[in-house]
């Protein structure tokens, strides 16, 4: 730690993106990114659970944990931008835009809840901006780590963790239904998770008495097709892209398993502290295994056949979990259009990453982004 601090002090001078620096410093910066994202994920995981019990509080402990991560992120982006170390210009732009969107969204979210009170609807515009900003930062992180982290002995674990942040960011929205289905069941048993004032506020917001309809609207506010479709397209779509870009066998399974281990550990800790409980999306593991196995198919049939296999395995796994454990309500007919969307996403990935013309299009898109921001790559040798 002392050595890293000395490196930071000695390199705190103005520089262009791509500036040469000791590998120890570059790797340390990205490990601080890992710590920052871990704080943000831990705070967000506790936050949604917290707000299934109590009304909003700007200074609730989960918000403070999340804020620690945000402060670290601000410090890192400032260091990257000022010194030019550990980033190229495109990577820095992703980080800056992501942080900027997040910092704009945070006060908008506070204003939204000052007006509306509840902090429980994961599917809200202000929350969407928070997810979007975090997602942009994760893209920059993955790009930067791939460019500058090669050779580090923890390169693959850190890579998987960074993809885990993308997966968690997408699937965070589905946690509303995962908490909601058990929250509704608890209310039906006469032992509600939420305090009376929260439930009454939700009922008043609908202009009706505190009854089953009001509680269901509060706990399960989106149609039943949303949960499986969102999990399959965004969650498994993230794992698909990770498997293709990382290029190692069982990468999708590794990331999904890590996510589920994290959710189980969080579940145990929250249960021990007597917080509301959620279901855990174990069905994702089957979909992840199907993705990894699909890469053994011939490339020309992989998007269509892979989409059919992955969607079928995911929906069957969800049915098994719903039957023998617990899962949010599911519209199984949604599989018919989900498989089409997954095939479309897979085909786009294959075109962009596996064809010469697609790769050229991607490079032109990146170059266009640099031109629009007035960016110019530094000629300084990279570490």
Buried (B, 14 or more C-beta within 10 A) or exposed (E): EEEBEEBBEEBEEEBBBBBBBBEEBBBBBBBBBBBBBBBBBBBBBBBBBBBBBEBBEEEBEBBEBBBBBBEBBBEBBEBBBEBBBBBBBBBBBBBBBBBBBBEEBBEBBBEBBEEBBBBBBBBBEBBEBBBBBBBBBBBBBBBBBBBBBEEBEEBBEBBBBBBBBBBBBBBBBBBBBBBBBBBBBBBEEEEBBBEEEBBBBBBEBEEEEBEEEBBBBBBBBBEBBBBBBBBBBBBBBBBBBBBBBBEEEBBBBBBBBBBBEBBEEBBEBBEEEEBBBBBBBBBBBBBBBBBBBBBEBEEEEBBBBBBBBBBBBBBBBBBBBBEEEBBBBBEBEBBEEBBEBBBEBBBEBBBBEEEEEBEEEEEEEEEEBBEEBEBEEBEBEBB
